């Protein structure tokens, strides 16, 4: 049993699978496309919403340091992703990397995890986009018919038609081809980055030095409902750290981490990149660096415009301009946020379909979904299936409580990828690596520790829901995946089972 659960798939075979005509994706992306994809998915609701939340509840003006801390944690993971994506340029991201290093069962677990992460992420963002659009419509004097608007906080039955339509339209765009998706993303990202730059430049002239005093607010008692109420933290430390002070910065980092989710999606497009060995590291690290810089500058400006204790939680950037007597900027920011969320939704959906496609090509999911469109060379079957499911999910389900699952799913993937780098360095030192993570195993170990620390700061309910989803995944694997995988049927090359040791 153990020999089949941890059988690994040769990197060479994974690459050969990408050349099969019926299962080959079109290579059309450049380093610039990947960077744009990364910026497009990273800059979303996080920067437009979370800044006010963590400034009021955790870090004050030191929110900028929280973004730096979260960015460093992501950078550690990004270095590991860059090595894997350039060494194993195959669709599937962390799933494919795990299959080559840890074995089939760990690969299935991480693939199952990514399916949940990207699905919920897409649905959550679609609902958020719908909220922004409805707000803009109301400002123009239009309202959605009863039962067809956002259901967040509503008890009555309803269907968020805008969220569902957005997902379906983006599904159609992804079916038509990656290059079209890249062009649309480039246009929308240009608008989104312009809005962020306007906030930084215009807001810099409205900063008051007194608002930075104190830069790191003093400690105060933990408030009910805080993420610090997690029993895991209290069990681990015997006490719940204060919301504020130095510990508040790290708590804030675990919250604003949501704003960075998405750079790992770039790795799912490795198979569709013209020169993945060169361009994947540039796309992953470049997009993360750009977004971290923008996040830090925005948080410095907005906490300087308005005292952190007075910041809005729902729309801190827009309301800060209102408070300083510039309401026009508020509408401009809301428009940019609404437009920008479309790319976040599309790229998360892209990532999910590529993971699903890779798993089906390996036989862990039905092979029916591994065939590409004869004309567009895109995985149209899983794209359509998942697009319809997520559209229904976004339309019917208020997803506030489930959104935390996106965080824990991403962090779990970071842990697996970091461990995989260490194992593959030992088991396959002969592999050509266009990019090498520096200071192995130090950087991967630091990445694991940083990710686990952020996971600990998540509420206990999130861990329970995550465990339930993982249990369902084990069930599916043992009932279907284990016996239907291509390795089980001897259809592709297999290495001897080994976790951590060299290849026999």
Helices and strands as residue ranges (DSSP letters): H 2-5, E 8-9, H 11-17, G 21-23, H 31-42, H 45-45, I 46-50, H 51-54, I 55-59, G 60-62, H 63-87, H 94-101, H 104-139, H 161-176, H 178-204, G 209-212, G 227-229, H 231-237, H 245-256, G 257-260, G 263-272, H 276-305, G 308-310, H 316-323, H 327-361, G 367-370, H 380-396, G 401-403, H 404-427, H 442-456, H 460-476, I 477-481, H 482-484, E 494-495
